[in-house]
Amino acid sequence: MSDAFFSKPRPFSKRKRTDDDGGSAPSPSRGGGARNGTSSRGSSLQRGGRGGDRGRGSSRGGRGGRTGGRDSQQQGGKGKGRRRDDDDDEELDVADTGFDSDDAGSQEPEGDQDDGTEEEDDLETPAQKRLRLSQMYLSTLEKDKEEDHGFDAADLDRDIIADRLQQDVLEHTGKLHLNVASTLQLPIPSSSIFRTPAKGHRGSVTSAVASHDGQWLYTSSKDGAILKYSLGAVSSSSPSSSSTADADQPRITRVAYMKKALSESQKRNAEKHKRFDAAPTAATGEKGKGKEVAEGHTDEILDLAISHDGRILASAGRDKVIGCWNVEGDGGKWLRGLGGHKDVVGSIAFRLGTNELYSSSYDRTVKLFDLSTLSYIETLFGHQDSIQSIDALRAEVAVTAGGRDKTIRFWKTAEESQLVFRGGGASRMRNVLDGAMEDEGVEDEERKRRRRREEAKGPVKFVEGSVDCVAMVDDSTMLSGGDSGSICLWNITKKKPIFTKQLAHGINEHASETEGVIGTARWITALATLPYGDVFASGSWDGSIRLWRIDERVRSFSQIATVDAPGFVNSLQLTAPALRPTKETHVTPVNLVAKGGSKKGGDAAAGDKKQDKALIVVAATSKEPRLGRWMRFKDAKDGALVAVIPMQ
């Protein structure tokens, strides 16, 4: 170890020779390093050696120098040359010799000698390390802000930095709740509700999703095609600025059409009748002359999901394929179809801030993909029936609705585990399938039903037979809806719902020839939440979308507004573009919206317009349900609905 240490070039010190030394320079040896107080035991002995050489330092430094000299002399005892006694180090004076051991003869820059970060890491305490990392993080924030906005970092407000730190901590813990409901300007005027053009899809619209910056809208249909719209005029409009002259102009404009691909049978028929076509030439688009073959889904598209950066669009198809589209710019290009599922892919969801995609299928499995590399990661098992819906947020967790198995499952992908929450009422069949006692809980349930039937008081409660949709409020709270018309609020610490809203969308009454007027609950067809917010939306087929507010303790919720939406609401999405700071537009952070504050330097760059804070509700409405055709409304319209709700 000592040979490796002394083989490196080290700074040396010139010493003024006296007559007592014999007038001859010492021969180089390992013990020579001890004269300069240099030792191989670490930086503490090295600093002590410097104090001993100078003779002006503290007694501790002198002792360190003498100790370092003795250690080095012991290690270099075999070296040749004349050695000096330890008392010579005490009598040596820097003022008399005129040389300094730190400056004289040094071949390294002063900055490298004074830095010493690599050698002094062993002496850094955990508290000092935390302080240094915090200072580095703050300096990084100031540098990023200076590069983005072009103003001096000294103008940053310390309160803003504190809010940013608090926001980062809350986002990583998954417990950030935005008080957005109190800032919404209600009721919603009709001038803030927009619809897609009439000429669009040829089939029923199954899903609609908007990019997180509020610039683009995508819709899918049972015809297997995807339409891309521009929302520039919608996101920049407000009720106060709208006029009657602009009311007739379309706010949502179509920019791209990603059509359906040919199925295998259609491709075989095309090859069979190829002799009737002309010779293959360049793609001209003319009939019979080298037409371009479309790439995409070959069957119905049931769901859409957009990545957080807005570059990748994912689509779930009845053809068992997950489509990946590059939607940068005004167009859309097919990248690849991801397989693996053995049945219909019913629902998909991106993990916030990443390109990880969760998919659920009728084959009762959940799969995880990484769309940055278009690769498969893992498969999760557990449901006993086809999975109807899936949702995910920032953490490595997902929530699924199991349909007829009446369960909501909370998946922890990192731990490879799951939590099971059971909806519906008790029954002997379910208890036997679950492995419990046959009569456990059934007698009490039947007694309650018998008492309700005898008393005939209060509203009729419908038994939940299927859990059809789920949505995550935060990383530990979720919502579910099913065919009983109830919306349940769940927490991962409780096995039962902490709050239930019965008949959230009312009862549908229809006449029967034998039973008279029969009332059935309108089932919940779609749920959507503002991530980590206190607002969520629900949809059914009663002709309206209902907005709900979650209380501060996250223990209950209540209705605050409705949006007219005739027909079946097949999908819902809530987004607030102005609350999400991006590289292109820097606006007020989410935790300042509830306070009504403004961020210094938080406006957009020079030349950009300031974006108003608003909550955008995106819904896909259709004449028939997303997964079937057992009901149909002739008066409804197929398309997407966008409602812009301004905030105070």
N, C-alpha and C positions, 0 to 999 in steps of 0.2 A: 504493500500500500504506500509506503514511504517513497519507494522508487518511482511509482506512477505520479506521486505528488511533486517530487523535485524534478521530474523530467519536463514539467511544464515551464514555459518562460514566466518568471516572476519578477516584479519590480524590485530592484536592489537599491541600497543606500551607500553613498560614498562616505567613508570615515576618514577623518584627518589623523594621519599617523604621527606619533610622537617619538622622541628618542628612546623612550622605554620600550617601545614596540620593536626596536631593532631596525626601523627604517625600511623594512621590507614588507611588501603586501602579502597577505595570507594566501596560501594556495587554496584553490576551490575544493570544497568538501561538503558533505551533508551537514556538518556542524555549522557551516557558514550561515545557514538560515537562521540560527538561533541568535546571531548578533543583531539581526534586524527585528527580532521578536516574532518571527514567523514560525508557526507550528502547524502540524498536520492534524490537530485535534479540533479545529473548527474556528469560526469567526470570532468567538469570545477571546480565545488566547491570542488571536491576531491583533485584536484591538488592544488587549492588555500589553502586548509587546510594543505597540506604538507608544503607549503611555510610558513604558519603561525606558525606551530609547530617548524620548524627548526630555525626560527628567523634570518636566514642568507639570505633569499630570498628577492625579490623586495618588495616594498611597496604594489604592487598589490596583490602579493601572501599573504602578511600578512592580508590585508583587506579581501581577499577571505577566509582565515582561520577563521577570526573573524566572518564573515558573516555565514560561514558554521556552526560555533559553536553555534551562536545564533539560527539558524534555527533548528538545532538538539536539542538544549535545549528546544525550544518551543514545538517541537514534543514529546520530552521525558519528559515533565514537571511533569508527574505523577510518574516518577521513584523515587525510594527511594535512600538515600545516600546523602553524602555531595557534594554540587556543588561548583565549583570554579568560581571566577569572571572573566570577560573578560580581566582584566588587568594582570592576572597571565600568560595568553598566550603570552603577549608582553614581560614580564620579564623572561620567560623561555629561557634558552640558551642551545643549543645542546652541545656545548663544555664543559659547567659546569656539565651537567647531565651525559654526556658520553654515551647517547643512541641516536639512530637515528630512527625516526618513520618509515622509509622505510625498515630498516634491522632488527631491534630488534623485536623478537617475531613473525616473519612472518612464517606461516606454508606452504606457496606456493613457488614453484621454482621462481628464479629470472626472468627466461624467460617469465613466465606467468604474472608476475607483470609489466614488461616493455612492454609487447606486447600491450595489451589494444586495439586491433583492433575492437572488437565488441562495446566497449564503445565510441570509437572515430570516428565511422562512421558518426555520426550526424554533426561533425565539418568539415568533408571533403568536400571541394568545388568541383563543377563539373570539373574544370580544373585539380585539383589534382587527381580526380578519372580517368579521361581520361589518364593522364600521367601514373598512376599505371597500368591500363589495357594494355597500350601500352608496358610498360616494361615487363609485364607478357607474352604478345604475343611474344615479341622478345626472351625472355628466353626460351619459348616453342620451337621456331624455332631452336635455338641453341642446345637445348637438343635433338630434333629429328635428327638433322644433325649429332650430335656426336654419337648417337646410330646407325645410318645407316652406317656411314662411318668409325667410330672408330678413329677420330682425335680430337684434342683439339678444343673446341668451340672458343678459342681465335684466332684461325687461320682463322675464317670466315671473309670474306670481307664485309665491310659495304655497299658497292655498290650493292652487290648481295642481301642483305637483303632488301634494298630499292626497287630493281627491283621486288623482290618477293611480297612485300607489294603492289606495283603498279599493279602487275598482278592480285592479289586477288581482288583488288578494281574493275578493269576493267572487270574481269570475272563475278562478281556479278552484275555490271551495264549492262552487255550484249553489250558493245560497243568495245570489243577488236578485232582489225583487225591485222592479221598477214601478214607481207609483205613477202610472200613465193614465189610469182611468179617471182620476180627478182632474186631469188637464184636458180631456177631450171636450170639444165644443159640440154639445148635443142640444136638440135633436139633429139628425143628419139631413141636410137639405137635399132635394131631388137633383139640384144642379151639381152635386158632388158625386153622383152615381153615374158611371159610364159603362157601356156595353160594347162588345166587339161587333164589327160589321156583320150584316145579315148573311152575306154570301161567304161562307167559310167551309166548315166540314160537311161532308155528305152523310155522316152518321151522328149518333148521340155523343156529346162531349162528356168525357169521363174524368178529365183532370185539367186543372189550370194552375200554373205556378209563375210567379214573378221573380226576377232577379233581385238580389238583396240591395242593389243600388237603386231600384225602382225605375230602370230604363227599359227593360224588355219584359214581354209577357209570352208564355208558351202554353198552348192548349193541345190536348190529344183527344182522339175520338175512336169510336169503334170501327171507323173506316181504315185504321192503321196508319194514319198520317198525323203529322205534327205541324202546327202553324205557329209562326213567330210574328209578334206584333211589337210596335214601338209605343212606349208609354211616356215619351218625352213631354207631350202636351198635357197628359193627365197629371204627372207628378209635379209639374211646375204650375198648375192651376190652383186656384182657391175660389171659394164661393164669392168673395168680395170682388174678385177681379173678373169673374165671368159676366158676360153680357148676352143680350138676346141675339146679337149678330153672330156671336161665336157659338151659340147653342146648336145651330143647325150643322155646324162643321164637325166631322168625325174627329174625336180626340184620340182614338186608338186606330192606328194605321197598320196594315199588313205589310211585312217586309220580306218574308221568306216562307217557302212551302216545302216541307220534307215529306215526300210522298211514300206510299206503301211499296214494298218490294214484291217481286213475283214469288209465289210459292213454288215448291218443287214440282207439283203437277203442272203448274202453268209454264215452268221452264221446260218440262218434257214436251208439252204441247207445242211450245215455240220451236223446239228442235225438230219436232215431227213435221211441222209445216214450214220449215226453213226453206224448202225448195221453192216456195211461192214468193219468197222475198228476193230482193235484188242482191247483187254481190256486196259483201261487207266493205263499207267505205268509212270515211270520217263521220263522226256523229253530227248529223244535220238536223235531227228533230223531225224530218219529214217521214211520212208513213211509208214503211217498207224499205227504208234506206238507212241502215246502220243506226238504229235508235240506241240511246244510252240506257243501260240497265240500272234501275234504281236500287240502292242499297238501303236496307232498313228492316222493319218488322214485316212479317208476312201475315199477321193476324191482328186482332184488336189490341190497342194499347190501353192499359188500365190505370197507370199511374205515372207521374213525372216527378223529378227532383232535380234541383239546380245546386251546383256547388257554391260555396261561399264567395269565391272570387268571380263567379259568373262565367267561367270558361267551359265547363263541362256540364252537359245536360244528360241525365240518365232517364231511361224509359223502361217500364215494366210491361211485358207483353203476354198475351195468351199463348203465344208460340213458344213459351218456356225460355225466352231469351231476355237478357237485360241489355238494352241498347245504349251505347256510349256515343255522344255527339259532341263535336267541337263547334261551339256556337259563338266564337269570338267574332266581333264585327257584326255585319248585317245578315250574314247567311248562317248556314248550318251544314256540317259535313259529318257523315257517318264515319266513326273510327273503328268500332269493333262491336260484335255481339258476344256477350259473356254468357256461357252456358253453365250447366251444372245442376240446375233444378230439374226434377222429373215431372213437374206439373206446372200449372199456371202460376206465373209470378204476379201476386196480387198487390203488393205494396213495396215501396222502397223509400229510404230516407238517408240523407247525408249526415255525417257527424260534423257539427259546426266547426268551422275553422280548418278543416282537413278535407282530403279527397277520399276518405274512407266511406264506403257505401254499405248500408245494411239492406238486405232484401228478404222478404218473406214470401212463402209460396204455399200452394195448396198441397204440396207434398209434406207439410207439417215441419219444415225445417227453416232455419234462419241462416243465411250465408253473409259473410263479410268479404268485401272486395276493396282493393286499393286501385282507384282509377287513375292515379298519377302514373302507374306502370301497367294499368289494365291487367291486373293479376288477382288471383284468388288467394284468400288468407285462411279462412276456417269455416266450419259448419257447426251450428248449434241445434241440439235435439231436445225435445221435451213435450211439445204440444201433441194432443191426441186427436185433433181435428184440423181442418184447413185454417191457416192463419189469414185473418182478414185485414189487419192493419199493423203498421209498425211506425215507431217514432224514436228519435234520438236527439240529444243535445251535445254539449261540449265534452262531457266526460265519456269514458269508455264504457258506457252502458246503453241499453236499448230496452224498449217496452213493446210488447206485442199483445194483440187480441186474438184469442184462440177460437172464436166463433162458437160452435156448438159444444165445445168442451167447457165453456163458461169460465175460462180462466184468463187472468192477465198475468203475464210473466215478465219479471224484471231481470234482464240478462246482464251479468257482470263479465264482460269478455276477458278482461285482464286476469280475473280470478277463476275463470271457467266455471262459474256457478250461476244459479238462478233462484229467484224468489217467486213463489206461486201465490196469487191472490184469487180467491174464488168468488164469483158473483152468483146471482140467482138465489133461489130458496133451497131449503133442505129437502131431500127425498131419499127413500130407501135405496133406490137403484144407484144413486151417486155415492152413497155411503158404502155400499157393498163394493163398488168399483174402486173406491179410494182405500179400501182395506179397513174401514172402521166398523164399529158394531152396527148391526142392522137397524136397531131402533134408537140409535144415538141422535138426539135432537129432533127426531121425527114426531114424537108424541106431542111435544110442546108446540111445534109448528102446526100440527093439525088442530090442536086445541085453540090456538089463536085464530085460525081460519074459521073454525066452527063458531067461535064467539063473534067474529066479524059478520059472518053470514046471518047469525041470529039477530044481532043488534042492527045490522044494515045502516050503520052510521059512518059518516066520513066518506072520502073518495075511494073508489075502487082501486086496489093495487094489483098491477099485472106482474106475473112471474116472468123473470128474465130467462129466456131460452137461448139467447145467443149474444155474445159480446162482439160487436162489429167494428168499433173504432176506439182508438186511444190517442192521447196527446200528453206530452210531458210539460209540466209547469217549470220545474227545476230538476236538479239531479236526484231529488228524493221525493218529489210529489208528482202525481199524474192524474189524468182524467180518463174516464171510460164511458162509453155509451152503447146501448144495445137495443134489442127489439121490444123491450118493455117501455121504452120512451123515457127512461131514467138516465140522468147524468150523475156519476159518482166521482167523488174526490177521494183519492187514496194517498197514503203515506207509507213508505217502506217499513216504518216502525210499527204499523198496525196491520192486522190480518183482515180487518173489516173496513169498509168505507168510513171515513171520518165525517162525510156529509153526503147526502143523496137528495137530488131534486127529482121528485116524481112527476111524470107526465110533463116534461120540459117543453114539448111542442104540442100539447093538447091531445084530444081524442078525436078520431075520425069516426063519424056515425054513418052507417049505411043500412038500408032497408033489407030485411030478409022475409021471404015468403012464409016461412014457418015460425021464426022467432021474433019477427017484428023488427024494431030498430035495434041494431047491435053497435056497440061502441068498442073500437079497438084503438090501442095506443099507436101514435105515430112514432115509428122507430127513429133512432138517431142515425143519420147517414154520414155525417162528417163532423169532426172536431178539429180545432186548431187553436194554438196559444201563441201569444207573443213571448218568445223565449225569455225566461227569467222575469216576466212581467206579471201584472195583476189583471190582465184582460185576456179573455178567450171567447171564441165564437163557436156556435153549434148550428147545424143545419139538418133539415128534415124535408118533408114534402108538404108543409102547411103554407107555403108561399112566402116565407120570411126567414132571414138569417138573424139569429138572436145573439147579442153581445152581453157578456156577463162580466161582473167584477168580483175578484177574489179579495176577501178581507185581509187586513194587515197581518193577522195571525195565521193566515192560510188554513182556516178551519171551516169556512163556508163561502158561498158566493151568491150573488143576486143579479137579476137582470137590470140592465141600464139602457138598452136601445135595441131597435130592430131595423133591418134593411129589407126592403121588398125584393123578393127573388122568387118569382113563380116557377113551378116545376120542381124537379128533384135537385137537391144540392148534393152533387157527387164528390166535391172536394172543397176544402177551405184552406186559406193561408192568411196569416197576419204578419205584416212586416212594417218596419218604421225606418225608411232609408236615412232620414235626417238624424236619427239617433245612432247611426253606425258610422264612426269616422273612418274614412278610407284615404288612399293616397291621392285620389283625384279631388275629393271634397272633404275638407276638415271642418267639422261642425261641433256643436256642444256635445260633450260626453253624456252617456246615458244617466249617470248618477247625478247630473246637474239639472236634468229636466224637471224632476220633482221639486227641486228647490227654486226653480225659476231663474237660475243664474245664467250667466254667459261667460264663456271662456275667452280670456285675453289672447288675441291672435288666433282664435278659433274659426275665423271666417275663411271662406275659400280663397284661393290664390287670386292674384290681380287679374282682372278681366272676367272672372267667373261670377255667376249670380249666386246670391245667398239662398240656400234651399230652406224652405219653410218646414217646420216640424209638423209631421202628419202621420197618422196611422192609416195604412192601406189594407183594405180587406179585399182579398181575391177569392172568387168562387167560380166553380164550374156548374152551370145549370143546364138541365136537359129535360126532355120529355119523358124519359124512362130511366130506371135505376142503372147504376154503373155496372152491376154484375148480372143483370137479367132484363127480361121484358115482360114481367108479370103484371105491370101497371103502365099506363101511358096517359099523359096529359096532352091533349091536342092544342090547347091554347098556349102552352109554354114554348119557350124559344131555346134552341140549342146554341150555346155560346158561353162566353166568360163575362163575369160582372166584376167591376172594380169600383170600390167605394173609398173615397179619400176623406178622412175625418181629420180636420185640422186640430192642432193642440194650442192651448193658450201659452 
